[in-house]
Amino acid sequence: MSLRERVTSALRSAAGLMFALALWAAFGPTAAGGSASYIMIAGASMEPALETGDLVIARQSTSYAVGDIVAYQHPRLGPIIHRIIAVETGRFVLQGDNNAWIDSYEPSPSEILGRSWLTLPGVATRLQALRHPGWLAVFSVLLAMAVMGVLRLPGSKPTATAKRPADGPAKSHVPPGVESYVLLFAVIGLAGLLLAVAAFRQPVSKTVEAMVPYEQAGEFSYRAQGPRTVYDQGQVTTGDPIFRSLMDKFEVQFEYAFRSEAPADVLGTYALLAEVQDANGWTRRLTLVPQTRFEGSALTIVGEVRLDVVQAMVDFMRLQTGLQRATFTLSVFPEIEVTGTLAGRGLETSFAPRLDFLLDDLQVSLPPDLSTDPEIDPLNPVHSGGLTYLAAQPNSIRILGIPLNVLAARWLAVILLVVALAGLGYLAWRIEASRRAGEAQWIQARYSDLILSTQLPPETEGLDVIPVASFADLVRVAKHSNLLVAHWIGEGQDNYAVRQADRLYLYQVAAALPQDAVQDTQDSQPGESEPG
């Protein structure tokens, strides 16, 4: 195989390999390390955008926004594909286009499989029919054949019947295995080009909704003085019932704290209120602590609940409604309004947890089922929130499923292209240098696989010797007859011949002088003679 053919084959293999990698980058499944998830639509929740039997290819992204159709992994139901309608505290709120309700589960970014990228109508239905083991075996064989075809490198044994002897080609200035070097630098260059196309199409930074998390926490407690015969230490503590025949008031305390890992400077107002209501829906409110200003991230609120005032409200509402209910709900709650700065940004939030008591003519007590959720403690309420703002952050792209910073990808693409161009340029320089060194050396370098060097010229007796105008013509004759080109040096020139039946096609090139002979010729001047 000639040098040109080997280089062309190397470039062809490089292009095929990069094409296969590009296909993998676009369609490689996440289960095998790719960035694509394949979703078969089996419901009507996303009609008319997606219908039963469609196949959706979802690709991973570094960020997702409201309006995106995404697939996510539900912990019990498996993959679900719906549209993002909101982002709350770092989790996504989704809803099917054809659903009247919002998804009960709110996935986190790590549970998002990818954004809808390509929809193939009806393909899922056809794929279901092809999941037979026989078809899977056929596809496996075809895939293996395709991979072997792509990965077959140049330089493998030629299938031609003519073969070279063991003496090998003559020395040349072209690097050994030039096609391997061409393949290497071509792959590097194509990889750099694909990376450059992907990286320079994306901005270096992007504006995203960032969040500074914070937490508001509190602790309710209550106490009152009571007889030692009923209460230990003569005092009501949190959790004890308050018997109205023994006391007519009790004190409620609420300790508040604002917590965040970011620097915070907060202030605001607080008040402590009590509220009486019955099952019929009437409500009366009582101020225990009026609105008061505060500064700092922690405070303590203490208020007194007078049961005679509460009972007066109950009696009035009984009179007005005519309902003689035995049990009412007494709620105590703070109203805390917080302002200030968090991480150098303006903050406004509020906190108003409630502690409910059961109130009847005999006692005030906490409900036996204080909370229906075991993870929520009404005596120690906690609210997690976040201060959202728009921020610029480095953008990234995914290459074969791996996130890569866009700026770094641009630099890497430039480096790969420079390395590829430098490598290919060096190879071109070496080949051109070989060509400039003489036509015979150039022929040897370019067509070494086709040339058979011999010490003696072939017999020409009885043959019709036909001179050819160029070595390329001789190559065409040799390839047409699947023959090698004989080469020998004689009469001060390089001779190349191909014998075809009774014809001998011959091409001759003046032999290059050895380096020492060239130097002797340069040192000799016209008219000079050696001393006798």
Secondary structure, 3 states (H helix, E strand, C coil): CCHHHHHHHHHHHHHHHHHHHHHHHHHCEHHHCCCEEEEECCCCCCCCCCCCCCEEEEECCCCCCCCCEEEEEECCCEEEEEEEEEEECCEEEEECCCCCCCCCCCCCHHHEEEEEEEEECCHHHHHHHCCCHHHHHHHHHHHHHHHHHHHCCCCCCCCCCCCCCCCCCCCCCCCCCHHHHHHHHHHHHHHHHHHHHHHHCCCCEEEEEEEEEEEEEEEEEEEEECCCCCCHHHEECCCCCEECCCCCEEEEEEEEEEECCCCEEEEEEEEEEEEEECCCCCEEEEEEEEEEEEECCEEEEEEEEEHHHHHHHHHHHHHHHCCCCCCEEEEEEEEEEEEEEECCEEEEEEECCCEEEEECCCEEECCCCCCCCCCCCCCCCEEEEEEEEEEEEECEEEECCEEEEHHHHHHHHHHHHHHHHHHHHHHHHHHHHHHHCCHHHHHHHHCHHHEEECCCCCCCCCCEEEECCCHHHHHHHHHHCCCCEEEEEECCEEEEEEEECCEEEEEEEECCCCHHHHHHHHHCCCCCCCCC
